[in-house]
Amino acid sequence: MPKSSVEEIRARFDQDVERFSDLEVGQTTTVDSPLPQPTPTANLAPVNSYRVVRTYPHDPEAFTQGLVYLDGLLYEGTGLNGQSTLRLVELETGEVLQSIDLPDEFFGEGIAIVEDSIFQLTWLSNRGFVYDLWSFDQIGEFTYPTQGWGLTYDGTYLIMSDGSSTLYFCDPETFDQVSFVNVQYRGTPVQHLNELEYIDGLVYANVWQTDRIARIDPSSGELIDWIDLSGLLDTVGNTLPVDVLNGIAYDPYLDRLFVTGKLWPYVFEIEIVEPQE
């Protein structure tokens, strides 16, 4: 998609911020049923439920592995060998405005944006790619010794997950590992950390094969609490075949939190509902 067209969408977004903030609230629901976790100790952390604010269409053939929101647009990385892409998606319509395919041997994973560059991991290839934000031209490549799962940016470091309980902090210039933390609750590791988003000083992490998002203090690795998204697709009566919850994006200007999943036909804007005392 030409740079001028993306700029037009962003300009329209800037003009419509006030309108977006006054959108009618859609179907709402509150869910308070925590899922069983692999580690009973981690279950003792506080569990938040949610309220659906609005739903947006999403490509039901997108095997979502990474999601980033920027100026009214979603940047999405999808997976599966032979089907992996990097794409630019209009939030309100779900329309794919721009897309590139990864070579068939790569299984695309998490993405993150650093200034005018997009970083994308791959699963088992120990290789990642850097693209120009506007053209999607590949402008770089990097390697890492682990599997590649989730990726986010905290303003200084790229933060990466590999399906374990570890978060790695990497230099965006070289992708060299600077430090790491082991995510745990009262000494018990929280495994299967997947797609990541950095929000207001915390790392939000999808936990693979669950309907939960972990909120993590990245300085210590301590699990702060859970967001339990059980029943999210039931709020729209979905009957299409889907895979697991995976995909977190955040709009810092309007404080909007978006979530989706692999092969999900919707992106959900949600509010976190804290447990009552």
N, C-alpha and C positions, 0 to 999 in steps of 0.2 A: 504494500500500500504506500503511495507517495507520502513523503513527509508532510506536504501541505495539507493532505486530507486528515492525517492524524492530528495535526495542529488545529484544524477546524473543529474536530470532535472535542479536543481539550479546551478550546476557546468556548465552545458551547457549554461544556461542563462548568467552566468558571462562571458563566453567565447564569447557569441554572442552579447554583449551589443553594440559593434561598428556596427555590422551588423544590429541590430534592429534600430539603430539611422539613418541608411541610407535606410530604407524601402521605396519603392515607395509609394507615396501618392495615396490613392484610390479615389473613387468618392467624390467630394466635393460639398457642398451646403451652402448657407448662407440664414438664415431666420430671418426676422425682424418683425414678427407679434406677439405682446404681447397678452397673453391670458387674458380674464377677470378674476379678482380675487375677493374673497369674500369681501375684504375691499378696496374700491376705493383709500383710502389714500396710501396704500402700492403700488398701481399701479404707484405712482409718483416716486418711486425709479428707478434708471437707469436700463435699460433692455439690456442685451447682447444677441447676437445671437451666432451662432456656425458654425464651418466648420468640416465636417467629414474627418478624416485622413485615417482611415482604419476600416474595419468591421471584426469581428471574429464570428465563429459559436457559438451558445448558445442553450442549451437544451430547446426546445419550451414547454416542460412540467414542467419546473422549475418555481415555483411561487416565484420569487426572493424577499426576504425580507432583506437580508444583503449581502454585497459584500466587500471583502478586497483583495488587490493585495499584493503579497509578492514574490519576487525573481522569476518572470516568471510564477507564479501560481496564480490562483484565489481561494480564500476560499469563499464559498457561503452558506448562510443559506436560506432554502426555507420553505414555509408555507403551510397551509391548514391542518386540522385535518386528520390524517391517511396518509398524504403525506409529512409531514415535514421532512427535512433532514439537515444534515451538510455535505458538500462535498468539495472535492479538485478537481479543474478543471484546465486542461492545457489550457492556454489562446489561443494559436494559433490554436488548433484543436477543442476546446470545449469538449474534452474527459473527462469524469468523472473518475478520477484516484482512488478516495477513497471516501467512503460515509458511513454514519450511519443514521439510521432512528430514529426519536424521537418516543416515545410512542404515540399511537393514540390520547390520550386525550390532547396532546399539539399541539398548533399552533405556529410553529417556527417563530421567528422575527429576529431582527437585530443581527449582530455579530461584534466582535472586537477582535484583537489580542494584547495581552500584553506579551511580551517576548515569552516564550514557551507555552503559554496557549491561548485557544480560549474561549471567552465568548459568550453565545447565550441567547437571551431573548425569552420569549414566550408571547403571546398576552394577554390573559385574566386570566392566571393561577397564576400570581404574583410570578412566579418562573423562575429562569434562571439556566443555566448549564455551567460548566467549563470543558473543554476538553484539553487533552494533544495535543500539536500542531502536533506531529509526528504520534502517534498511534490512535488519536481520542478517546482514552479511557476517560470516564468521571472521572474527578478527584475532582470535587467539585460541589456545588450547592449554590444558593443564592436566596434571596427573595426581593421584593420591593412592595410598597403599591399601585402603579399605574398600568395602562396598560403598556405593553412593546411594543415599536415600533422600533425605530432606536437606534444604538449604535456605538460609535467610541471612539478612545483613543487619547488624546493629548500629551502623554508622561508622564503625571502625573496622570490625572483622566480619568475614563471612563465617557463619556458624553452620556446621554440617553434622548430620546424623548418618549412621550406617546400619541401623536396625538393632543396635545393641542399646545399652544404657548410657553410652558415652556421647557427649557433644564435643566437637572439635572446633577450635577457633583458628581461622586461617587468614593470612595476609592476602588481601584481594589483588595485590600487585604480583605476587609470586605463587600464591596458594600454598606457601609453606605453613606447616602447623606451628602456631605460636603457643597454644596451651590447649588444655582440655579439662572437662569436668565430668564426673560420673554422676548421673541423675539418680537420686535415691530419696526414700522417705524413711526417716528414722533408721538409717543404715541398710535398708533393703533396696536393691537396685530396681529401677523402673525400666523394663526391657521394651524392645520393639519400637523405639522412637522413630517416627517416620517424617512426614511433611511438617515443616517448621514455619513459624511466623514470629517476628520480634515486635512486641506491642508494649509500649510504655514501660520498658525496663524488664519485661518478662519474656521468656520464650514459650510460645504455645506450640505444642507438639501433638499431632495425631499419633495415637498408639495403635499400631497395626493390628487388624482383625478385632478391634473393639469399636464401640460407638463413643469412645471417650477422647477428650483432648486434655492433656496434662499442661498445667501452667507451672513454669519452672523458673526459679531464681538462677540466672546464668552465672552469677558470681560464685555460688556455692554448690550448684547442682541440686539444691533441695526442691522437692516437689511441694508446691504451695497448695494446690487444690486441683480438683477435676472439674471439667464441664462434661456432663453426661447428656449426649444427644440421642439417646434411645428414642425410637418412635418418630424421628424427624421426617422420614419419607411418608409415614402414615398420615401426616398432617395434610398432604396433598393427594392422598389416595393413590399413590403410585402403584402400578401393576407391571411395569417394565422390569426385565431382569437387570440387576445391578450388582456391583461389587462393593467393596468396603468404603466407609467414610474416609476421605483423604482430600485435603485441600482447604487451606485457611488463608484468607486475605483480609487486609485491614485498610480502611479509609481514615487517615488521621485527621482530616479536615472536618468531617462530619461524624467522627467517632462511630463508624459503621463496621461491623464484623460480618464477614461472609464465609460460608462453609459450603463444601460440596463433596462429592465422592467419585470414585471410579465408575464410569458409565452411568452416572446419575443424570436425569433429565432436568434437574433444577440446581440453581445456586440459591442458597438461603441466606438472607440477612437476618441475623438473630441478635437478641439481647440476652445477656447472662442474668439469670435469676438466682440470687444467693439464697441459701437455706434460711428459713425463719428460725429465730432463736427459740 
